[in-house]
Amino acid sequence: MPFDGSVVNSIVHELNDKLVNGKIEKIYQPEKDELIISVRSFRETYKLLLSASSTYPKVHLTEKNKSNPAAPPSFCMLLRKHLLGGRI
């Protein structure tokens, strides 16, 4: 499925309902092209999955736990430095 305007519109509505005014608590990078951002909003914690895969790019909320590398990659550390504690 192409990542076109109607798909982006649906994603925006789903994420606005759950993540607006949420606080970024944790950031993980389980794979080289994937990030999981833990956001606390409305007394619930949501996991936002961002994938830049060339075959299947995606952005959605997830419940799955993925294993993380023992040492986080440098990009993940950079995101943690600048985004942890921030508000959406």
Buried (B, 14 or more C-beta within 10 A) or exposed (E): EEEEEEEEEEBEEEBEEBBEEBBBEEBBBBBEEBBBBBBBBEEEEBBBBBBEEEEEEBBEBEEEEEEBEEEBEEEBEEBBEEEBEEEB
